[in-house]
Each structure stands twice: as structure tokens, then as C-alpha cells.
Amino acid sequence: MVNVTTIKLGFRTKQDLDSFKEYKNESYDEVVSKLVYIAKHVDTDPELSEKTVAEIEAARKRIKAGDYYTEEEMAKFLGL
């Protein structure tokens, strides 16, 4: 089992994290990991960080437009 912890977030912070989700069921751990990755690399590889941010924004737009597959649809598509 992976070690986990609980942290308290303000309501506004939670809303801000929600806005970074690329898909509905994305965990907060995944969201925070992406943000940490970007923060760690913004100085050493700014182009990569800009690309990552652009990819996240593009994914958010696709999802808001309904252009995505559900887990069930992907499982059926992959024959799982």
C-alpha cells in the first residue's frame, strides 16, 4: 500500500485544484503532482513547462467540450 496523508485545504484552494483536473475522476494527488512537476522545471526547462501548461489547457478545453471517452467506453474499445 502507498503511504498517504490527509491535508486541509481552503474551499477556494480546492476549487482552484478542481480547475486543473484534466478529467472528471482525476485525483488530487495527480493534480498536485503535475503542479509540482511544473514548478520544479519552470526555471531549468521553461519551454517544457510552457508546453506542459499548454497541453493541460488544451485537455481542459477538450473535456469541457465533451470530447473525451469514459472509462467504460475505453475499456470496451480496448476489449477489456
mmCIF file of the N, C-alpha and C atoms, coordinates in Angstrom:
data_MODEL
# 
_entry.id   MODEL 
# 
loop_
_atom_site.group_PDB 
_atom_site.id 
_atom_site.type_symbol 
_atom_site.label_atom_id 
_atom_site.label_alt_id 
_atom_site.label_comp_id 
_atom_site.label_asym_id 
_atom_site.label_entity_id 
_atom_site.label_seq_id 
_atom_site.pdbx_PDB_ins_code 
_atom_site.Cartn_x 
_atom_site.Cartn_y 
_atom_site.Cartn_z 
_atom_site.occupancy 
_atom_site.B_iso_or_equiv 
_atom_site.pdbx_formal_charge 
_atom_site.auth_seq_id 
_atom_site.auth_comp_id 
_atom_site.auth_asym_id 
_atom_site.auth_atom_id 
_atom_site.pdbx_PDB_model_num 
ATOM 1   N N  . MET A 1 1  ? 0.841   -1.186 0.000   1.00 0.00 ? 1  MET A N  1 
ATOM 2   C CA . MET A 1 1  ? 0.000   0.000  0.000   1.00 0.00 ? 1  MET A CA 1 
ATOM 3   C C  . MET A 1 1  ? 0.883   1.245  0.000   1.00 0.00 ? 1  MET A C  1 
ATOM 4   N N  . VAL A 1 2  ? 0.467   2.238  -0.725  1.00 0.00 ? 2  VAL A N  1 
ATOM 5   C CA . VAL A 1 2  ? 1.190   3.502  -0.797  1.00 0.00 ? 2  VAL A CA 1 
ATOM 6   C C  . VAL A 1 2  ? 0.886   4.322  0.452   1.00 0.00 ? 2  VAL A C  1 
ATOM 7   N N  . ASN A 1 3  ? 1.903   4.967  0.986   1.00 0.00 ? 3  ASN A N  1 
ATOM 8   C CA . ASN A 1 3  ? 1.683   5.842  2.133   1.00 0.00 ? 3  ASN A CA 1 
ATOM 9   C C  . ASN A 1 3  ? 0.871   7.043  1.682   1.00 0.00 ? 3  ASN A C  1 
ATOM 10  N N  . VAL A 1 4  ? -0.105  7.425  2.474   1.00 0.00 ? 4  VAL A N  1 
ATOM 11  C CA . VAL A 1 4  ? -0.942  8.569  2.168   1.00 0.00 ? 4  VAL A CA 1 
ATOM 12  C C  . VAL A 1 4  ? -1.051  9.455  3.387   1.00 0.00 ? 4  VAL A C  1 
ATOM 13  N N  . THR A 1 5  ? -1.479  10.679 3.156   1.00 0.00 ? 5  THR A N  1 
ATOM 14  C CA . THR A 1 5  ? -1.705  11.616 4.241   1.00 0.00 ? 5  THR A CA 1 
ATOM 15  C C  . THR A 1 5  ? -2.928  12.452 3.900   1.00 0.00 ? 5  THR A C  1 
ATOM 16  N N  . THR A 1 6  ? -3.451  13.105 4.881   1.00 0.00 ? 6  THR A N  1 
ATOM 17  C CA . THR A 1 6  ? -4.593  13.989 4.699   1.00 0.00 ? 6  THR A CA 1 
ATOM 18  C C  . THR A 1 6  ? -4.128  15.411 4.954   1.00 0.00 ? 6  THR A C  1 
ATOM 19  N N  . ILE A 1 7  ? -4.564  16.325 4.092   1.00 0.00 ? 7  ILE A N  1 
ATOM 20  C CA . ILE A 1 7  ? -4.227  17.733 4.304   1.00 0.00 ? 7  ILE A CA 1 
ATOM 21  C C  . ILE A 1 7  ? -5.515  18.554 4.261   1.00 0.00 ? 7  ILE A C  1 
ATOM 22  N N  . LYS A 1 8  ? -5.506  19.667 4.947   1.00 0.00 ? 8  LYS A N  1 
ATOM 23  C CA . LYS A 1 8  ? -6.651  20.562 4.924   1.00 0.00 ? 8  LYS A CA 1 
ATOM 24  C C  . LYS A 1 8  ? -6.410  21.613 3.851   1.00 0.00 ? 8  LYS A C  1 
ATOM 25  N N  . LEU A 1 9  ? -7.450  21.879 3.076   1.00 0.00 ? 9  LEU A N  1 
ATOM 26  C CA . LEU A 1 9  ? -7.394  22.909 2.049   1.00 0.00 ? 9  LEU A CA 1 
ATOM 27  C C  . LEU A 1 9  ? -8.560  23.851 2.249   1.00 0.00 ? 9  LEU A C  1 
ATOM 28  N N  . GLY A 1 10 ? -8.321  25.106 1.964   1.00 0.00 ? 10 GLY A N  1 
ATOM 29  C CA . GLY A 1 10 ? -9.430  26.044 1.956   1.00 0.00 ? 10 GLY A CA 1 
ATOM 30  C C  . GLY A 1 10 ? -10.337 25.741 0.778   1.00 0.00 ? 10 GLY A C  1 
ATOM 31  N N  . PHE A 1 11 ? -11.597 26.145 0.873   1.00 0.00 ? 11 PHE A N  1 
ATOM 32  C CA . PHE A 1 11 ? -12.555 25.877 -0.187  1.00 0.00 ? 11 PHE A CA 1 
ATOM 33  C C  . PHE A 1 11 ? -12.081 26.454 -1.512  1.00 0.00 ? 11 PHE A C  1 
ATOM 34  N N  . ARG A 1 12 ? -11.554 27.657 -1.483  1.00 0.00 ? 12 ARG A N  1 
ATOM 35  C CA . ARG A 1 12 ? -11.065 28.305 -2.711  1.00 0.00 ? 12 ARG A CA 1 
ATOM 36  C C  . ARG A 1 12 ? -9.899  27.512 -3.315  1.00 0.00 ? 12 ARG A C  1 
ATOM 37  N N  . THR A 1 13 ? -9.004  27.027 -2.477  1.00 0.00 ? 13 THR A N  1 
ATOM 38  C CA . THR A 1 13 ? -7.875  26.228 -2.969  1.00 0.00 ? 13 THR A CA 1 
ATOM 39  C C  . THR A 1 13 ? -8.375  24.959 -3.633  1.00 0.00 ? 13 THR A C  1 
ATOM 40  N N  . LYS A 1 14 ? -9.367  24.312 -3.020  1.00 0.00 ? 14 LYS A N  1 
ATOM 41  C CA . LYS A 1 14 ? -9.940  23.109 -3.613  1.00 0.00 ? 14 LYS A CA 1 
ATOM 42  C C  . LYS A 1 14 ? -10.559 23.434 -4.970  1.00 0.00 ? 14 LYS A C  1 
ATOM 43  N N  . GLN A 1 15 ? -11.270 24.544 -5.068  1.00 0.00 ? 15 GLN A N  1 
ATOM 44  C CA . GLN A 1 15 ? -11.859 24.950 -6.351  1.00 0.00 ? 15 GLN A CA 1 
ATOM 45  C C  . GLN A 1 15 ? -10.761 25.189 -7.385  1.00 0.00 ? 15 GLN A C  1 
ATOM 46  N N  . ASP A 1 16 ? -9.681  25.830 -6.959  1.00 0.00 ? 16 ASP A N  1 
ATOM 47  C CA . ASP A 1 16 ? -8.572  26.073 -7.883  1.00 0.00 ? 16 ASP A CA 1 
ATOM 48  C C  . ASP A 1 16 ? -7.981  24.758 -8.368  1.00 0.00 ? 16 ASP A C  1 
ATOM 49  N N  . LEU A 1 17 ? -7.792  23.801 -7.473  1.00 0.00 ? 17 LEU A N  1 
ATOM 50  C CA . LEU A 1 17 ? -7.275  22.488 -7.869  1.00 0.00 ? 17 LEU A CA 1 
ATOM 51  C C  . LEU A 1 17 ? -8.242  21.798 -8.823  1.00 0.00 ? 17 LEU A C  1 
ATOM 52  N N  . ASP A 1 18 ? -9.535  21.903 -8.551  1.00 0.00 ? 18 ASP A N  1 
ATOM 53  C CA . ASP A 1 18 ? -10.534 21.306 -9.439  1.00 0.00 ? 18 ASP A CA 1 
ATOM 54  C C  . ASP A 1 18 ? -10.395 21.849 -10.863 1.00 0.00 ? 18 ASP A C  1 
ATOM 55  N N  . SER A 1 19 ? -10.061 23.111 -10.985 1.00 0.00 ? 19 SER A N  1 
ATOM 56  C CA . SER A 1 19 ? -9.962  23.712 -12.324 1.00 0.00 ? 19 SER A CA 1 
ATOM 57  C C  . SER A 1 19 ? -8.770  23.169 -13.117 1.00 0.00 ? 19 SER A C  1 
ATOM 58  N N  . PHE A 1 20 ? -7.831  22.516 -12.441 1.00 0.00 ? 20 PHE A N  1 
ATOM 59  C CA . PHE A 1 20 ? -6.670  21.948 -13.123 1.00 0.00 ? 20 PHE A CA 1 
ATOM 60  C C  . PHE A 1 20 ? -6.872  20.482 -13.511 1.00 0.00 ? 20 PHE A C  1 
ATOM 61  N N  . LYS A 1 21 ? -7.980  19.900 -13.098 1.00 0.00 ? 21 LYS A N  1 
ATOM 62  C CA . LYS A 1 21 ? -8.227  18.498 -13.442 1.00 0.00 ? 21 LYS A CA 1 
ATOM 63  C C  . LYS A 1 21 ? -8.395  18.358 -14.949 1.00 0.00 ? 21 LYS A C  1 
ATOM 64  N N  . GLU A 1 22 ? -7.742  17.352 -15.510 1.00 0.00 ? 22 GLU A N  1 
ATOM 65  C CA . GLU A 1 22 ? -7.851  17.081 -16.941 1.00 0.00 ? 22 GLU A CA 1 
ATOM 66  C C  . GLU A 1 22 ? -9.030  16.177 -17.248 1.00 0.00 ? 22 GLU A C  1 
ATOM 67  N N  . TYR A 1 23 ? -9.477  15.410 -16.286 1.00 0.00 ? 23 TYR A N  1 
ATOM 68  C CA . TYR A 1 23 ? -10.636 14.549 -16.474 1.00 0.00 ? 23 TYR A CA 1 
ATOM 69  C C  . TYR A 1 23 ? -11.361 14.439 -15.139 1.00 0.00 ? 23 TYR A C  1 
ATOM 70  N N  . LYS A 1 24 ? -12.633 14.079 -15.210 1.00 0.00 ? 24 LYS A N  1 
ATOM 71  C CA . LYS A 1 24 ? -13.525 14.109 -14.051 1.00 0.00 ? 24 LYS A CA 1 
ATOM 72  C C  . LYS A 1 24 ? -12.995 13.363 -12.833 1.00 0.00 ? 24 LYS A C  1 
ATOM 73  N N  . ASN A 1 25 ? -12.494 12.167 -13.027 1.00 0.00 ? 25 ASN A N  1 
ATOM 74  C CA . ASN A 1 25 ? -12.074 11.342 -11.895 1.00 0.00 ? 25 ASN A CA 1 
ATOM 75  C C  . ASN A 1 25 ? -10.594 11.477 -11.556 1.00 0.00 ? 25 ASN A C  1 
ATOM 76  N N  . GLU A 1 26 ? -9.936  12.471 -12.084 1.00 0.00 ? 26 GLU A N  1 
ATOM 77  C CA . GLU A 1 26 ? -8.515  12.664 -11.769 1.00 0.00 ? 26 GLU A CA 1 
ATOM 78  C C  . GLU A 1 26 ? -8.372  12.976 -10.287 1.00 0.00 ? 26 GLU A C  1 
ATOM 79  N N  . SER A 1 27 ? -7.440  12.309 -9.639  1.00 0.00 ? 27 SER A N  1 
ATOM 80  C CA . SER A 1 27 ? -7.263  12.501 -8.195  1.00 0.00 ? 27 SER A CA 1 
ATOM 81  C C  . SER A 1 27 ? -6.517  13.804 -7.911  1.00 0.00 ? 27 SER A C  1 
ATOM 82  N N  . TYR A 1 28 ? -6.699  14.289 -6.688  1.00 0.00 ? 28 TYR A N  1 
ATOM 83  C CA . TYR A 1 28 ? -5.964  15.490 -6.284  1.00 0.00 ? 28 TYR A CA 1 
ATOM 84  C C  . TYR A 1 28 ? -4.469  15.209 -6.232  1.00 0.00 ? 28 TYR A C  1 
ATOM 85  N N  . ASP A 1 29 ? -4.098  13.965 -5.925  1.00 0.00 ? 29 ASP A N  1 
ATOM 86  C CA . ASP A 1 29 ? -2.688  13.599 -5.927  1.00 0.00 ? 29 ASP A CA 1 
ATOM 87  C C  . ASP A 1 29 ? -2.096  13.808 -7.325  1.00 0.00 ? 29 ASP A C  1 
ATOM 88  N N  . GLU A 1 30 ? -2.833  13.399 -8.355  1.00 0.00 ? 30 GLU A N  1 
ATOM 89  C CA . GLU A 1 30 ? -2.353  13.585 -9.728  1.00 0.00 ? 30 GLU A CA 1 
ATOM 90  C C  . GLU A 1 30 ? -2.248  15.068 -10.081 1.00 0.00 ? 30 GLU A C  1 
ATOM 91  N N  . VAL A 1 31 ? -3.246  15.838 -9.681  1.00 0.00 ? 31 VAL A N  1 
ATOM 92  C CA . VAL A 1 31 ? -3.244  17.276 -9.979  1.00 0.00 ? 31 VAL A CA 1 
ATOM 93  C C  . VAL A 1 31 ? -2.068  17.954 -9.296  1.00 0.00 ? 31 VAL A C  1 
ATOM 94  N N  . VAL A 1 32 ? -1.893  17.678 -8.015  1.00 0.00 ? 32 VAL A N  1 
ATOM 95  C CA . VAL A 1 32 ? -0.798  18.311 -7.273  1.00 0.00 ? 32 VAL A CA 1 
ATOM 96  C C  . VAL A 1 32 ? 0.552   17.846 -7.829  1.00 0.00 ? 32 VAL A C  1 
ATOM 97  N N  . SER A 1 33 ? 0.663   16.588 -8.201  1.00 0.00 ? 33 SER A N  1 
ATOM 98  C CA . SER A 1 33 ? 1.919   16.087 -8.781  1.00 0.00 ? 33 SER A CA 1 
ATOM 99  C C  . SER A 1 33 ? 2.275   16.837 -10.057 1.00 0.00 ? 33 SER A C  1 
ATOM 100 N N  . LYS A 1 34 ? 1.271   17.084 -10.913 1.00 0.00 ? 34 LYS A N  1 
ATOM 101 C CA . LYS A 1 34 ? 1.530   17.853 -12.140 1.00 0.00 ? 34 LYS A CA 1 
ATOM 102 C C  . LYS A 1 34 ? 1.997   19.265 -11.819 1.00 0.00 ? 34 LYS A C  1 
ATOM 103 N N  . LEU A 1 35 ? 1.334   19.889 -10.856 1.00 0.00 ? 35 LEU A N  1 
ATOM 104 C CA . LEU A 1 35 ? 1.705   21.261 -10.496 1.00 0.00 ? 35 LEU A CA 1 
ATOM 105 C C  . LEU A 1 35 ? 3.113   21.320 -9.908  1.00 0.00 ? 35 LEU A C  1 
ATOM 106 N N  . VAL A 1 36 ? 3.452   20.335 -9.085  1.00 0.00 ? 36 VAL A N  1 
ATOM 107 C CA . VAL A 1 36 ? 4.801   20.275 -8.508  1.00 0.00 ? 36 VAL A CA 1 
ATOM 108 C C  . VAL A 1 36 ? 5.834   20.070 -9.613  1.00 0.00 ? 36 VAL A C  1 
ATOM 109 N N  . TYR A 1 37 ? 5.527   19.178 -10.550 1.00 0.00 ? 37 TYR A N  1 
ATOM 110 C CA . TYR A 1 37 ? 6.436   18.935 -11.675 1.00 0.00 ? 37 TYR A CA 1 
ATOM 111 C C  . TYR A 1 37 ? 6.695   20.233 -12.445 1.00 0.00 ? 37 TYR A C  1 
ATOM 112 N N  . ILE A 1 38 ? 5.643   20.949 -12.750 1.00 0.00 ? 38 ILE A N  1 
ATOM 113 C CA . ILE A 1 38 ? 5.785   22.212 -13.487 1.00 0.00 ? 38 ILE A CA 1 
ATOM 114 C C  . ILE A 1 38 ? 6.618   23.202 -12.681 1.00 0.00 ? 38 ILE A C  1 
ATOM 115 N N  . ALA A 1 39 ? 6.311   23.322 -11.384 1.00 0.00 ? 39 ALA A N  1 
ATOM 116 C CA . ALA A 1 39 ? 7.051   24.266 -10.543 1.00 0.00 ? 39 ALA A CA 1 
ATOM 117 C C  . ALA A 1 39 ? 8.534   23.913 -10.462 1.00 0.00 ? 39 ALA A C  1 
ATOM 118 N N  . LYS A 1 40 ? 8.855   22.627 -10.403 1.00 0.00 ? 40 LYS A N  1 
ATOM 119 C CA . LYS A 1 40 ? 10.255  22.202 -10.319 1.00 0.00 ? 40 LYS A CA 1 
ATOM 120 C C  . LYS A 1 40 ? 11.017  22.479 -11.607 1.00 0.00 ? 40 LYS A C  1 
ATOM 121 N N  . HIS A 1 41 ? 10.337  22.450 -12.751 1.00 0.00 ? 41 HIS A N  1 
ATOM 122 C CA . HIS A 1 41 ? 11.019  22.563 -14.028 1.00 0.00 ? 41 HIS A CA 1 
ATOM 123 C C  . HIS A 1 41 ? 10.886  23.925 -14.698 1.00 0.00 ? 41 HIS A C  1 
ATOM 124 N N  . VAL A 1 42 ? 10.151  24.829 -14.095 1.00 0.00 ? 42 VAL A N  1 
ATOM 125 C CA . VAL A 1 42 ? 9.920   26.118 -14.741 1.00 0.00 ? 42 VAL A CA 1 
ATOM 126 C C  . VAL A 1 42 ? 11.222  26.909 -14.927 1.00 0.00 ? 42 VAL A C  1 
ATOM 127 N N  . ASP A 1 43 ? 12.149  26.797 -13.996 1.00 0.00 ? 43 ASP A N  1 
ATOM 128 C CA . ASP A 1 43 ? 13.412  27.528 -14.109 1.00 0.00 ? 43 ASP A CA 1 
ATOM 129 C C  . ASP A 1 43 ? 14.433  26.792 -14.977 1.00 0.00 ? 43 ASP A C  1 
ATOM 130 N N  . THR A 1 44 ? 14.481  25.466 -14.848 1.00 0.00 ? 44 THR A N  1 
ATOM 131 C CA . THR A 1 44 ? 15.510  24.708 -15.556 1.00 0.00 ? 44 THR A CA 1 
ATOM 132 C C  . THR A 1 44 ? 15.121  24.376 -16.989 1.00 0.00 ? 44 THR A C  1 
ATOM 133 N N  . ASP A 1 45 ? 13.838  24.274 -17.257 1.00 0.00 ? 45 ASP A N  1 
ATOM 134 C CA . ASP A 1 45 ? 13.383  23.938 -18.610 1.00 0.00 ? 45 ASP A CA 1 
ATOM 135 C C  . ASP A 1 45 ? 12.069  24.664 -18.894 1.00 0.00 ? 45 ASP A C  1 
ATOM 136 N N  . PRO A 1 46 ? 12.127  25.985 -19.046 1.00 0.00 ? 46 PRO A N  1 
ATOM 137 C CA . PRO A 1 46 ? 10.903  26.762 -19.203 1.00 0.00 ? 46 PRO A CA 1 
ATOM 138 C C  . PRO A 1 46 ? 10.076  26.367 -20.424 1.00 0.00 ? 46 PRO A C  1 
ATOM 139 N N  . GLU A 1 47 ? 10.733  25.927 -21.495 1.00 0.00 ? 47 GLU A N  1 
ATOM 140 C CA . GLU A 1 47 ? 9.965   25.529 -22.677 1.00 0.00 ? 47 GLU A CA 1 
ATOM 141 C C  . GLU A 1 47 ? 9.123   24.297 -22.386 1.00 0.00 ? 47 GLU A C  1 
ATOM 142 N N  . LEU A 1 48 ? 9.696   23.329 -21.676 1.00 0.00 ? 48 LEU A N  1 
ATOM 143 C CA . LEU A 1 48 ? 8.957   22.136 -21.303 1.00 0.00 ? 48 LEU A CA 1 
ATOM 144 C C  . LEU A 1 48 ? 7.779   22.512 -20.407 1.00 0.00 ? 48 LEU A C  1 
ATOM 145 N N  . SER A 1 49 ? 8.013   23.407 -19.459 1.00 0.00 ? 49 SER A N  1 
ATOM 146 C CA . SER A 1 49 ? 6.946   23.828 -18.560 1.00 0.00 ? 49 SER A CA 1 
ATOM 147 C C  . SER A 1 49 ? 5.830   24.518 -19.334 1.00 0.00 ? 49 SER A C  1 
ATOM 148 N N  . GLU A 1 50 ? 6.194   25.386 -20.277 1.00 0.00 ? 50 GLU A N  1 
ATOM 149 C CA . GLU A 1 50 ? 5.192   26.067 -21.094 1.00 0.00 ? 50 GLU A CA 1 
ATOM 150 C C  . GLU A 1 50 ? 4.414   25.058 -21.924 1.00 0.00 ? 50 GLU A C  1 
ATOM 151 N N  . LYS A 1 51 ? 5.104   24.068 -22.460 1.00 0.00 ? 51 LYS A N  1 
ATOM 152 C CA . LYS A 1 51 ? 4.453   23.023 -23.255 1.00 0.00 ? 51 LYS A CA 1 
ATOM 153 C C  . LYS A 1 51 ? 3.489   22.232 -22.378 1.00 0.00 ? 51 LYS A C  1 
ATOM 154 N N  . THR A 1 52 ? 3.911   21.877 -21.174 1.00 0.00 ? 52 THR A N  1 
ATOM 155 C CA . THR A 1 52 ? 3.065   21.119 -20.262 1.00 0.00 ? 52 THR A CA 1 
ATOM 156 C C  . THR A 1 52 ? 1.813   21.906 -19.908 1.00 0.00 ? 52 THR A C  1 
ATOM 157 N N  . VAL A 1 53 ? 1.982   23.183 -19.597 1.00 0.00 ? 53 VAL A N  1 
ATOM 158 C CA . VAL A 1 53 ? 0.839   24.030 -19.270 1.00 0.00 ? 53 VAL A CA 1 
ATOM 159 C C  . VAL A 1 53 ? -0.102  24.121 -20.469 1.00 0.00 ? 53 VAL A C  1 
ATOM 160 N N  . ALA A 1 54 ? 0.437   24.289 -21.662 1.00 0.00 ? 54 ALA A N  1 
ATOM 161 C CA . ALA A 1 54 ? -0.388  24.363 -22.876 1.00 0.00 ? 54 ALA A CA 1 
ATOM 162 C C  . ALA A 1 54 ? -1.152  23.064 -23.093 1.00 0.00 ? 54 ALA A C  1 
ATOM 163 N N  . GLU A 1 55 ? -0.505  21.923 -22.855 1.00 0.00 ? 55 GLU A N  1 
ATOM 164 C CA . GLU A 1 55 ? -1.174  20.635 -23.014 1.00 0.00 ? 55 GLU A CA 1 
ATOM 165 C C  . GLU A 1 55 ? -2.300  20.456 -22.000 1.00 0.00 ? 55 GLU A C  1 
ATOM 166 N N  . ILE A 1 56 ? -2.079  20.902 -20.787 1.00 0.00 ? 56 ILE A N  1 
ATOM 167 C CA . ILE A 1 56 ? -3.119  20.825 -19.764 1.00 0.00 ? 56 ILE A CA 1 
ATOM 168 C C  . ILE A 1 56 ? -4.303  21.697 -20.156 1.00 0.00 ? 56 ILE A C  1 
ATOM 169 N N  . GLU A 1 57 ? -4.027  22.901 -20.606 1.00 0.00 ? 57 GLU A N  1 
ATOM 170 C CA . GLU A 1 57 ? -5.101  23.804 -21.034 1.00 0.00 ? 57 GLU A CA 1 
ATOM 171 C C  . GLU A 1 57 ? -5.888  23.216 -22.196 1.00 0.00 ? 57 GLU A C  1 
ATOM 172 N N  . ALA A 1 58 ? -5.197  22.627 -23.163 1.00 0.00 ? 58 ALA A N  1 
ATOM 173 C CA . ALA A 1 58 ? -5.869  22.014 -24.315 1.00 0.00 ? 58 ALA A CA 1 
ATOM 174 C C  . ALA A 1 58 ? -6.753  20.860 -23.859 1.00 0.00 ? 58 ALA A C  1 
ATOM 175 N N  . ALA A 1 59 ? -6.260  20.063 -22.926 1.00 0.00 ? 59 ALA A N  1 
ATOM 176 C CA . ALA A 1 59 ? -7.041  18.942 -22.413 1.00 0.00 ? 59 ALA A CA 1 
ATOM 177 C C  . ALA A 1 59 ? -8.278  19.443 -21.674 1.00 0.00 ? 59 ALA A C  1 
ATOM 178 N N  . ARG A 1 60 ? -8.131  20.492 -20.891 1.00 0.00 ? 60 ARG A N  1 
ATOM 179 C CA . ARG A 1 60 ? -9.277  21.054 -20.170 1.00 0.00 ? 60 ARG A CA 1 
ATOM 180 C C  . ARG A 1 60 ? -10.342 21.541 -21.137 1.00 0.00 ? 60 ARG A C  1 
ATOM 181 N N  . LYS A 1 61 ? -9.938  22.161 -22.234 1.00 0.00 ? 61 LYS A N  1 
ATOM 182 C CA . LYS A 1 61 ? -10.895 22.642 -23.238 1.00 0.00 ? 61 LYS A CA 1 
ATOM 183 C C  . LYS A 1 61 ? -11.618 21.479 -23.900 1.00 0.00 ? 61 LYS A C  1 
ATOM 184 N N  . ARG A 1 62 ? -10.866 20.408 -24.228 1.00 0.00 ? 62 ARG A N  1 
ATOM 185 C CA . ARG A 1 62 ? -11.484 19.222 -24.836 1.00 0.00 ? 62 ARG A CA 1 
ATOM 186 C C  . ARG A 1 62 ? -12.529 18.620 -23.904 1.00 0.00 ? 62 ARG A C  1 
ATOM 187 N N  . ILE A 1 63 ? -12.186 18.522 -22.629 1.00 0.00 ? 63 ILE A N  1 
ATOM 188 C CA . ILE A 1 63 ? -13.092 17.917 -21.670 1.00 0.00 ? 63 ILE A CA 1 
ATOM 189 C C  . ILE A 1 63 ? -14.345 18.761 -21.503 1.00 0.00 ? 63 ILE A C  1 
ATOM 190 N N  . LYS A 1 64 ? -14.177 20.071 -21.399 1.00 0.00 ? 64 LYS A N  1 
ATOM 191 C CA . LYS A 1 64 ? -15.339 20.952 -21.266 1.00 0.00 ? 64 LYS A CA 1 
ATOM 192 C C  . LYS A 1 64 ? -16.235 20.868 -22.488 1.00 0.00 ? 64 LYS A C  1 
ATOM 193 N N  . ALA A 1 65 ? -15.648 20.592 -23.649 1.00 0.00 ? 65 ALA A N  1 
ATOM 194 C CA . ALA A 1 65 ? -16.422 20.460 -24.883 1.00 0.00 ? 65 ALA A CA 1 
ATOM 195 C C  . ALA A 1 65 ? -17.037 19.066 -25.009 1.00 0.00 ? 65 ALA A C  1 
ATOM 196 N N  . GLY A 1 66 ? -16.739 18.183 -24.054 1.00 0.00 ? 66 GLY A N  1 
ATOM 197 C CA . GLY A 1 66 ? -17.294 16.831 -24.085 1.00 0.00 ? 66 GLY A CA 1 
ATOM 198 C C  . GLY A 1 66 ? -16.529 15.883 -24.993 1.00 0.00 ? 66 GLY A C  1 
ATOM 199 N N  . ASP A 1 67 ? -15.333 16.269 -25.407 1.00 0.00 ? 67 ASP A N  1 
ATOM 200 C CA . ASP A 1 67 ? -14.522 15.462 -26.318 1.00 0.00 ? 67 ASP A CA 1 
ATOM 201 C C  . ASP A 1 67 ? -13.592 14.544 -25.522 1.00 0.00 ? 67 ASP A C  1 
ATOM 202 N N  . TYR A 1 68 ? -14.151 13.471 -24.977 1.00 0.00 ? 68 TYR A N  1 
ATOM 203 C CA . TYR A 1 68 ? -13.373 12.509 -24.213 1.00 0.00 ? 68 TYR A CA 1 
ATOM 204 C C  . TYR A 1 68 ? -14.129 11.191 -24.161 1.00 0.00 ? 68 TYR A C  1 
ATOM 205 N N  . TYR A 1 69 ? -13.445 10.140 -23.723 1.00 0.00 ? 69 TYR A N  1 
ATOM 206 C CA . TYR A 1 69 ? -14.046 8.824  -23.544 1.00 0.00 ? 69 TYR A CA 1 
ATOM 207 C C  . TYR A 1 69 ? -14.151 8.543  -22.056 1.00 0.00 ? 69 TYR A C  1 
ATOM 208 N N  . THR A 1 70 ? -15.235 7.889  -21.664 1.00 0.00 ? 70 THR A N  1 
ATOM 209 C CA . THR A 1 70 ? -15.351 7.457  -20.275 1.00 0.00 ? 70 THR A CA 1 
ATOM 210 C C  . THR A 1 70 ? -14.498 6.204  -20.089 1.00 0.00 ? 70 THR A C  1 
ATOM 211 N N  . GLU A 1 71 ? -14.282 5.829  -18.838 1.00 0.00 ? 71 GLU A N  1 
ATOM 212 C CA . GLU A 1 71 ? -13.534 4.598  -18.554 1.00 0.00 ? 71 GLU A CA 1 
ATOM 213 C C  . GLU A 1 71 ? -14.218 3.397  -19.186 1.00 0.00 ? 71 GLU A C  1 
ATOM 214 N N  . GLU A 1 72 ? -15.527 3.362  -19.068 1.00 0.00 ? 72 GLU A N  1 
ATOM 215 C CA . GLU A 1 72 ? -16.289 2.238  -19.626 1.00 0.00 ? 72 GLU A CA 1 
ATOM 216 C C  . GLU A 1 72 ? -16.136 2.189  -21.141 1.00 0.00 ? 72 GLU A C  1 
ATOM 217 N N  . GLU A 1 73 ? -16.198 3.337  -21.811 1.00 0.00 ? 73 GLU A N  1 
ATOM 218 C CA . GLU A 1 73 ? -16.054 3.381  -23.273 1.00 0.00 ? 73 GLU A CA 1 
ATOM 219 C C  . GLU A 1 73 ? -14.662 2.912  -23.689 1.00 0.00 ? 73 GLU A C  1 
ATOM 220 N N  . MET A 1 74 ? -13.638 3.345  -22.962 1.00 0.00 ? 74 MET A N  1 
ATOM 221 C CA . MET A 1 74 ? -12.270 2.944  -23.306 1.00 0.00 ? 74 MET A CA 1 
ATOM 222 C C  . MET A 1 74 ? -12.065 1.453  -23.053 1.00 0.00 ? 74 MET A C  1 
ATOM 223 N N  . ALA A 1 75 ? -12.606 0.946  -21.966 1.00 0.00 ? 75 ALA A N  1 
ATOM 224 C CA . ALA A 1 75 ? -12.484 -0.483 -21.680 1.00 0.00 ? 75 ALA A CA 1 
ATOM 225 C C  . ALA A 1 75 ? -13.127 -1.295 -22.798 1.00 0.00 ? 75 ALA A C  1 
ATOM 226 N N  . LYS A 1 76 ? -14.305 -0.876 -23.238 1.00 0.00 ? 76 LYS A N  1 
ATOM 227 C CA . LYS A 1 76 ? -14.984 -1.590 -24.331 1.00 0.00 ? 76 LYS A CA 1 
ATOM 228 C C  . LYS A 1 76 ? -14.156 -1.488 -25.606 1.00 0.00 ? 76 LYS A C  1 
ATOM 229 N N  . PHE A 1 77 ? -13.660 -0.289 -25.898 1.00 0.00 ? 77 PHE A N  1 
ATOM 230 C CA . PHE A 1 77 ? -12.849 -0.060 -27.095 1.00 0.00 ? 77 PHE A CA 1 
ATOM 231 C C  . PHE A 1 77 ? -11.599 -0.945 -27.088 1.00 0.00 ? 77 PHE A C  1 
ATOM 232 N N  . LEU A 1 78 ? -10.969 -1.082 -25.913 1.00 0.00 ? 78 LEU A N  1 
ATOM 233 C CA . LEU A 1 78 ? -9.747  -1.882 -25.796 1.00 0.00 ? 78 LEU A CA 1 
ATOM 234 C C  . LEU A 1 78 ? -10.042 -3.357 -25.560 1.00 0.00 ? 78 LEU A C  1 
ATOM 235 N N  . GLY A 1 79 ? -11.313 -3.700 -25.463 1.00 0.00 ? 79 GLY A N  1 
ATOM 236 C CA . GLY A 1 79 ? -11.679 -5.100 -25.267 1.00 0.00 ? 79 GLY A CA 1 
ATOM 237 C C  . GLY A 1 79 ? -11.372 -5.628 -23.890 1.00 0.00 ? 79 GLY A C  1 
ATOM 238 N N  . LEU A 1 80 ? -11.427 -4.768 -22.902 1.00 0.00 ? 80 LEU A N  1 
ATOM 239 C CA . LEU A 1 80 ? -11.120 -5.185 -21.523 1.00 0.00 ? 80 LEU A CA 1 
ATOM 240 C C  . LEU A 1 80 ? -12.378 -5.529 -20.762 1.00 0.00 ? 80 LEU A C  1 
# 
